[in-house]
Structure formats: C-alpha cells, structure tokens
Amino acid sequence: MKKKITIIGPAYPLRGGGMSTFNERLARAFIDDGHEVTIYTFSLQYPSIFFPGTSQYSDEAAPEGLNIKVLINSINPFNWIKVGNLLRKEKPDLIVVRYWLPFMGPCFGTILRIAKKNKYSKVVCIADNVVPHEKRVGDNAFTAYFIKPVDAFISMSQKVLADLRLFDTTKPAHFIPHPLYDNFGEKITQLEARQHLGISAKQPLILFFGFIRKYKGLDILLHAMAILKDKMPSLRLMVAGEFYEDQKELEALIEKLGISDQLLLHTHFITDSEIKYYLCAADLVVQPYRNATQSGVTPLAYHFEIPMLVTNVGGLAAMVPDGKVGLVATPDAASIAEKIELYFKTGATPYLPFIQEEKKKFSWKKMVSALLEAV
C-alpha cells in the first residue's frame, strides 16, 4: 500500500557526507517501493561558530527527482512550532527522523510532539548515536526529550541499541545493517582512479577517508605509519577528508614523526563525484577509530569492493569479518601496523570473494521494510 512518508534530517543543499547521502538514498529506496516521499532538511543546521568545517552547503547540482523542503532551523523554537504544525496538517503516514547528536534533541523532540497531535502519524527514528562520541552538558536531558514522542527505533549498530535501552526499555527497537552506498557510480580500475588523482600506479596505498575527528584515530594511524616507515618504505597513506579538529596538532605530529614523505594529504571536502576515485585508488581502507557505533565508510568500501582494516570498537568489526573481508586490529599503532603489513603480504585476492558475497546482506530494501514494519 502506498504511504506518505516524511524524512527529517540533513539533505541537499547541505553538503554530502554520510548523513545527507543516506537520507537522499533512503528517499529513492522508498520511491522505488512505490511511496510518496518528502525530505524536511535544514535552513540552518548548525550556527557557524559551532561548525568545524569550511562550509555547510553544497556546490554541486541538486539531486534530481527528490522533493526536498528546506525548512528546519535547529536553534529557533518558533520555527520548530511552525514545522511541527506543518507536519501535523500534512499527516504523513510515517515520519522517519535521524538522530545523531543530542544538540538536535530539543528541535526534533518539539517538532515531533506537535506533529503527533494529529493522532495519525507514526514516528520511527534511525538512531546513529544515542550516547555521543564527544560528551557535553545536557546530552542526557536532550536525548530523553527527543525519545519520548518516537514510536520505534532502527539502529545500524548493536552498540547504539544497547545505549538506547539506557533511556527506554519498552519501545520497539531493531538492528538493521547500514545499506551500501551504491549511488556514487560503479567501480573503476585502480589505474584509472590513480591517474585521475595523480598518484603513482605502483606504490602500495592505504586510505583514511572521511571527516577528520579525534575519535576516528587518524593520529593512531600516523604512529602506525612511523612504525612501518623502514619496513615498508614505499607504502603511502592517503588522507582524504576535511579537518573537523585542530589541523595544527596533526601537522605537528606529522613533523615530529618524520613521515610527511609517506603521506598524500587531500584534506578538503570530497565531493560526491570524486568519491569513487579515492576509494578505487586504494589497496586498503583503514578505519583506526578509538570508538565508534557504525561507519558510513564501511558501506562505501563494500560497494567498491576494497578490503578494510578496522579496529574492534563499537560495531565496526561486526561488519568486517576478520580474515575474510578485511582485518581487525586493536586501536593502537602497533596492532594497526602489524595488520597493514600482514595485508600487503597477500594483497586483495583472498578477500574479494568474501566481500562480493558479504555485501549482498546490506540492501536498501531491508532498510525500507524494517522502517515500514517498525510500527
């Protein structure tokens, strides 16, 4: 039966990255399933003083075929009332709301309370995080306020489900693996990707991809590169992503470790049209996280069939069976260096059949079905 669905969360004209990309891809999956979909995104997501990157907005063309309404101001309570009343009157069958940061709790919690006064719309939350990576005063109160009007939860991490039960023990909550990001084009040859990026075709290359934040452990990986400097002198680490933390601190560490010649730094925002080149250029994608719930980098690597090295934190290792689709290390430099060295002794060949089989589990149809059946 055709349903009227509203997705609340980041989308164009906000820049890509995991959240916007996911919401837009989810909207297409609902449309492919025969439903009517509207995305409510932000007119203001973060005040500029709180935003760590260079720009919140995309320079790329708007996605075709999606109904995106730029409406929500995260810091204006009068706006929350307006948006809530709009949803109340529109009466969507299902409201799908993303939750990743307690900062959004007051905004989303207020919008949902007002929307549900129509006594018709059901609310399902896709919870990326319940307990944030970087804790702040008010986190628990904001999250508790948000959770109350939600009817059911979907999480892409067992860790988040466990965190959720600290706030609510009765509402339906289900684990669904993060679907593949299959909307960045098809896999291209490593040679083509490296030629596009101006990278040597012969050097062994590992990739750190995504926004650079403390919890993602790039500094740990830099220490691992220092360990490997003499063992694997031709190895290069490509860092592709914008700084969301103190750039000078990492630059000082690079200088201290004496590894600048081993690095290829593309520390700017990577646009959607460029993503395939970075993934396909790599021999191995490394996620050296200190802590995590799940990661949008893993579904990217699966889509482009690039082996992964992840740390055994949060839900990362659950999506990367050790010794099959990749390798699992502890979040310290020695362990990561050991696993990198081990990987290059065999190369990608042993991993590819397992990657091709495992990736079949991560479908958008499963996510759509879970959201529709959650309430």
C-alpha positions in Angstrom: 0.0 0.0 0.0 1.4 3.4 -1.0 2.3 5.5 2.0 3.0 9.2 2.5 6.5 9.4 4.1 8.5 12.3 5.5 12.2 12.0 6.3 13.6 14.6 8.8 17.3 15.1 8.6 20.2 16.6 6.6 19.9 16.7 2.8 20.7 19.0 -0.1 21.6 21.9 -0.2 23.6 20.8 2.8 26.8 19.2 1.7 27.0 15.5 1.1 28.8 13.3 3.6 27.2 10.3 5.3 24.0 11.8 6.7 22.8 13.8 3.6 23.8 11.0 1.3 22.0 8.4 3.4 18.8 10.4 3.6 18.6 11.1 -0.1 19.4 7.4 -1.0 16.7 6.3 1.5 14.2 8.6 -0.1 14.9 6.9 -3.5 14.5 3.5 -2.0 11.1 4.4 -0.6 10.1 5.9 -4.0 11.3 2.7 -5.8 9.0 0.8 -3.4 6.0 2.9 -4.6 5.7 5.5 -1.8 5.4 9.3 -1.8 8.4 10.9 0.0 9.3 14.3 1.2 12.6 15.3 3.0 12.5 18.1 5.5 16.0 19.4 5.8 17.6 22.4 7.5 17.6 26.0 6.6 20.1 26.3 9.5 21.7 23.1 10.8 24.5 24.4 13.0 25.3 28.0 13.9 28.5 28.9 12.1 30.5 29.2 15.3 29.8 25.6 16.1 30.5 24.2 12.6 34.1 22.9 12.3 34.3 22.7 8.5 34.7 25.3 5.8 31.1 25.3 4.5 27.8 23.6 5.3 26.5 23.9 1.8 27.0 22.0 -1.4 28.4 23.4 -4.7 27.0 20.5 -6.7 23.7 20.3 -8.5 20.5 19.4 -6.7 19.6 15.7 -6.7 17.0 15.0 -9.4 13.6 13.6 -8.6 13.6 14.3 -4.9 11.1 16.5 -3.0 13.3 18.4 -0.5 11.9 21.2 1.7 14.5 23.5 3.3 12.6 24.3 6.5 14.2 23.5 9.8 16.1 25.9 11.9 17.9 23.9 14.7 18.1 26.8 17.1 14.8 28.7 16.6 11.9 27.4 18.8 9.3 29.4 16.8 10.5 27.6 13.7 10.1 24.2 15.5 6.5 25.1 16.2 5.9 26.1 12.6 7.4 22.9 11.2 5.6 20.8 13.7 2.2 22.3 12.8 3.0 21.8 9.1 3.6 18.1 9.6 0.5 17.9 11.8 -1.6 19.2 9.0 0.1 17.2 6.2 -0.5 13.9 8.2 2.2 11.7 6.7 1.7 8.0 7.5 5.3 7.7 8.6 7.9 10.2 9.8 11.4 8.9 9.7 13.8 11.0 11.8 17.5 10.8 12.0 19.1 11.2 15.4 22.9 11.5 15.7 23.6 14.4 18.2 21.8 15.5 21.4 22.1 19.1 20.2 19.2 18.1 17.9 17.0 16.8 20.7 15.1 19.9 21.6 14.4 20.8 17.9 13.3 17.3 16.8 11.5 16.5 20.1 9.4 19.6 19.8 8.6 19.1 16.1 7.5 15.5 16.7 5.4 16.3 19.7 3.4 18.9 17.7 3.2 16.7 14.6 1.8 13.8 16.5 -1.1 15.9 17.7 -2.8 14.7 14.5 -3.1 11.3 16.3 -2.3 9.7 13.0 1.4 9.9 12.0 3.8 7.3 13.3 7.5 8.1 14.1 10.4 5.8 13.5 13.9 7.1 14.5 17.1 5.9 12.7 19.5 6.3 15.6 23.1 6.8 14.5 24.2 7.7 18.1 22.3 7.9 21.3 25.4 8.5 23.5 27.6 10.9 21.6 31.3 10.5 20.8 32.1 13.8 22.4 30.0 14.3 25.6 28.6 17.7 26.7 26.4 19.0 29.5 22.7 18.4 28.7 23.2 15.4 26.5 21.1 13.0 28.5 18.2 15.5 29.0 18.1 16.4 25.3 18.1 12.8 24.2 15.4 11.8 26.7 13.3 14.7 25.5 13.7 13.6 21.9 13.0 9.9 22.6 9.6 10.4 24.2 7.4 11.1 21.1 9.2 8.4 19.0 7.2 5.2 18.4 10.1 2.8 17.3 13.8 2.8 16.6 16.1 1.4 14.0 19.8 1.3 14.6 22.7 0.2 12.4 24.8 -0.7 15.4 24.2 -3.1 18.3 26.1 -0.7 20.5 23.5 2.0 19.8 20.7 -0.4 20.6 22.3 -1.0 24.0 22.8 2.7 24.5 19.1 3.3 23.6 18.0 0.9 26.4 19.6 3.3 28.9 16.8 5.7 28.0 13.9 3.5 27.0 13.3 -0.2 27.7 9.8 -0.7 26.1 9.6 0.8 22.6 10.3 -1.5 19.6 14.0 -1.3 18.5 15.7 -3.3 15.8 19.1 -3.7 14.3 19.5 -3.3 10.5 23.0 -3.2 9.0 23.9 0.0 7.2 23.0 -0.4 3.5 25.6 0.0 0.8 26.3 3.5 -0.7 25.7 2.5 -4.3 24.9 6.0 -5.6 28.5 7.2 -6.3 29.0 5.3 -9.6 30.4 1.9 -10.4 33.8 0.6 -9.5 36.6 1.7 -11.8 40.1 0.3 -12.2 42.7 1.2 -9.7 44.9 2.6 -12.6 42.1 4.9 -13.8 41.5 6.2 -10.3 45.1 6.8 -9.6 45.7 8.6 -12.9 42.7 10.9 -12.1 44.3 11.7 -8.7 47.8 11.9 -10.0 49.1 9.1 -7.9 51.7 6.5 -8.7 50.3 3.3 -10.1 52.9 1.2 -8.4 53.0 2.4 -4.8 51.1 0.4 -2.1 48.4 2.8 -0.9 46.2 2.8 2.2 43.3 5.2 2.6 41.8 7.1 5.6 38.6 8.6 4.3 36.1 11.0 5.8 35.9 13.9 8.2 39.0 14.1 10.5 37.8 14.0 14.1 39.6 12.9 17.2 37.5 9.7 17.8 38.4 8.5 14.3 42.0 7.9 15.3 44.0 9.4 12.4 46.8 10.2 14.9 47.0 6.4 15.8 47.3 5.6 12.1 50.1 8.2 11.7 52.0 6.5 14.5 51.5 3.2 12.7 53.0 4.7 9.5 56.0 5.7 11.6 56.4 2.1 12.7 56.2 1.0 9.0 58.5 3.7 7.6 61.6 1.4 7.4 59.7 -1.9 7.0 57.6 -0.7 4.0 59.3 2.4 2.7 57.2 2.6 -0.5 53.9 2.5 1.5 51.8 5.7 1.2 48.8 6.8 3.3 46.3 9.0 1.6 44.2 11.1 3.9 41.0 12.2 2.1 38.6 14.4 4.1 38.2 17.8 5.8 39.5 18.7 9.2 36.9 18.8 11.9 39.5 19.2 14.6 42.7 21.1 15.2 44.7 20.8 12.0 47.9 22.2 13.5 48.0 19.5 16.1 48.1 16.8 13.5 50.6 18.7 11.3 52.9 19.0 14.3 52.6 15.2 14.9 53.5 14.5 11.2 56.6 16.6 11.5 57.6 15.0 14.8 57.2 11.5 13.4 59.1 12.5 10.2 56.5 10.8 7.9 55.5 13.7 5.6 57.0 11.9 2.6 54.8 8.9 3.3 51.5 10.9 3.2 49.2 12.1 0.4 47.1 14.8 2.1 43.8 15.6 0.4 42.4 17.4 3.4 39.5 19.2 1.8 35.8 18.2 1.5 35.5 15.3 -1.0 32.5 15.9 -3.3 30.2 13.1 -4.3 31.5 13.0 -7.8 35.1 12.4 -6.6 34.4 9.7 -4.0 34.8 6.7 -6.4 38.3 7.9 -7.4 39.6 7.9 -3.8 38.1 4.5 -2.9 39.1 2.8 -6.1 42.7 4.1 -5.9 43.3 2.4 -2.5 44.6 -1.1 -1.8 43.2 -1.0 1.7 40.7 1.3 3.5 41.8 1.8 7.2 39.4 2.9 9.9 41.6 3.3 13.0 38.8 4.5 15.3 39.2 5.0 19.0 35.4 4.5 19.5 32.5 4.1 17.1 29.0 3.0 16.6 29.0 2.3 12.9 30.7 4.0 10.0 29.5 5.1 6.5 33.0 4.4 5.2 32.4 0.6 5.5 29.4 0.5 3.1 31.5 2.6 0.7 34.3 0.2 0.8 31.9 -2.7 0.3 30.3 -1.1 -2.7 33.7 -0.5 -4.4 35.0 -3.9 -3.2 38.0 -2.6 -1.4 39.3 -4.6 1.6 39.2 -2.9 5.0 41.2 -2.7 8.2 39.0 -1.7 11.2 39.5 -1.5 14.9 37.5 -3.7 17.3 35.4 -0.8 18.7 31.6 -0.3 18.5 30.0 -2.0 15.6 32.9 -1.8 13.1 34.2 -5.3 13.5 30.7 -6.8 13.2 30.5 -5.6 9.6 34.1 -6.7 8.7 34.6 -10.4 9.4 38.3 -10.7 10.4 40.4 -12.5 7.8 37.6 -12.6 5.3 36.5 -9.2 4.0 39.4 -7.5 5.8 41.3 -7.4 9.1 40.5 -6.3 12.6 43.1 -4.6 14.9 43.0 -3.1 18.4 43.0 0.7 18.4 46.8 1.1 18.9 49.6 1.9 16.4 51.5 -1.4 16.8 48.4 -3.6 16.1 47.4 -1.5 13.1 50.9 -1.5 11.7 51.1 -5.3 12.1 47.8 -5.8 10.3 48.8 -3.4 7.4 52.0 -5.4 7.0 50.0 -8.7 7.0 47.6 -7.4 4.4 50.3 -6.5 1.9 51.9 -9.9 2.2 48.8 -11.4 0.5 47.1 -8.5 -1.3 43.4 -8.2 -2.1 42.9 -11.5 -3.9 41.9 -13.7 -0.8 39.4 -11.1 0.3 37.5 -10.3 -2.8 35.2 -13.4 -3.0 34.1 -12.8 0.6 33.5 -9.1 0.0 31.3 -9.9 -3.0 29.3 -12.4 -1.0 29.0 -10.4 2.2 27.9 -7.1 0.5 24.7 -8.9 -0.5 23.5 -8.5 3.1 23.4 -4.8 3.0 20.4 -3.8 0.9 18.1 -0.7 0.9 15.1 -3.0 0.6 15.8 -4.4 4.0 16.0 -0.9 5.5 12.8 0.2 3.8 10.9 -2.9 5.0 12.2 -2.5 8.6 11.1 1.1 8.7 7.6 0.3 7.4 7.2 -2.6 9.7 8.6 -1.0 12.8 5.2 0.5 13.9 
